[in-house]
Amino acid sequence: MEMITNVTEYEAIAKEKLPKMVYDYYASGAEDQWTLKENRNAFARILFRPRILVDVSRIDLTATILGFKVSMPIMIAPTAMQKMAHPEGM
């Protein structure tokens, strides 16, 4: 796990470790999987601009989301059926 650098690598490990039925559930989308494809395309359009030789000693990642101040704009959306992948899942 310490060598994983992106979501695609997580997906490959999940395919290796999870039972086929469980992996197929997590990896698929509904009906024609159009939304799954569009989500992947949307994430592929996100680019990060590397900043070189910039002072990062005082970075502030706080953001206001829906009126709430958060320490960094990273959130996890609700997901279902986590117990299929791990016994401690909800």
C-alpha positions, 0 to 999 in steps of 0.5 A: 500500500505504501507504493500506491500513488493514484486511484488507478493503482487502488483499483488494480489492488482491489481487483486482485484482493476482492471477490469478483462479485464485490469488485464488479459492484464497486467498479461498475455503474448503473445501466449503461454506465454513462455516469461512471464514464462521465465522472472519469472524464471529469476527473481526467480534465483536472490538472494541477499546476506545479509550483516550483521554488514557492514558499510553502512554510505558511500554507492555508488550505481552509475553505468555506463549504456550504457556510461551514469553515473546513481546514482543507477542502477534502470531503468524502461522499456517502457510499454504500455497502462498505462491509462487502470490502471490509468487516468494519465497513458500515 
